[in-house]
Amino acid sequence: MLSFRASDGAHLSFTERGPRGGTPLLLVHGWQTDGTHWGPLIDALGERYRVVGVDLRGSGASRSAPGPYRIESFANDLFDLVAAIDLDPAVVVGHSMGAKVALRFAIDHPEAVQGLVLVAPIPPGPVAYEPRLAAFLRSTAGNPANTSAWLKRLTYREPSVDIANRMREAAATLSEEVALESFDSWTALDFAGEAATLATPVLVIAPAEDNPGTPDFVRERVADVIPGSRMEVVAECGHYLAIEQPAHLARLIGAFVEDLVR
C-alpha cells in the first residue's frame, strides 16, 4: 500500500497499478468495504490504464484516520490524493456510496474529473429507506453476524469462500462510529440540484438484480437527474458488480474512456 497526507494531516492509503500516461482511473469504494473491493477490476484494467484505488478514511488501511467520516470529507480527500500524485484529470469510478462521493468531488472540482462512472450508485439526493430496512442497515455497524447476513443479499450468485471472507474482512475494518456516521451522511445529504448542473460526461451502471437500488430507482434518482448521462443495465448481477462481473464492468469502463479521448 502507498500513502498520502490529506489536508488535515491524516495519512490515507491507496494502491496504484498500470502504466503512466493516458487517462488515469480513480476507483472509490462504497460503504463498509475498502479498496480490495476493486481487486478483480484492477486486474482487468491495470495492464492498460493507470489505476488508483483509495481506502477512504476510516476504512481498510486508512482505518486509523480521524473523522469526520462524511461524503464531503471523503470528496476533499480525493482532491488531496489527485493533487498529491498528479492524477488529474481522471475518470472517477465510484461504487454505491463511493458514487455519491465521486459526484460530490466532480461538482466541487470539475477541472480534475474527465468523466464519471457511477456503479450501483447512491443518489445525489437523500435516500429514505423504509424504517425496518434502515434499522437493519444501521444494525450491521460493528456487528459481524448482521454484516454477514447483509452481505449475502448483495450478490446475485453466492460468491466463493475467498471472496465472501474478503468482503467480511473489509467490513470489519470499519468501527461502529465510522459506519454509522458515513451511513447518516450518505442517506441524508442532498445535492441533487447541483448534480443537475453537472457538465461532466457520466456513465451510470445499474445491476439488474440490485435491491432496493433497482434499475428503475437508479434511472429515476440518478440518471434522469444528471443531464446527458448514459445508463447501462447489467443482467444477472447484484450490488457488487465489480466482484461478480469484473470483465464486463472493465469493458464498459474501457469503452467509456475511449469515447472520451476520441
Secondary structure, DSSP 4 states (H G I P E B T S, - for coil): -EEEE-TTS-EEEEEEES-SSS--EEEE--TT--GGGGHHHHHHHTTTS-EEEE--TTSGGGTTS-S--SHHHHHHHHHHHHHHTT--SEEEEEETHHHHHHHHHHHH-GGGEEEEEEESPPPSS-----HHHHHHHHHTTT-HHHHHHHHTTS-SSPPPHHHHHHHHHHHHTS-HHHHHHHHHHHHH---HHHHTT--S-EEEEEETT-SSS-HHHHIIIIITTSTT-EEEEESS--S-HHHH-HHHHHHHHHHHHHHHH-
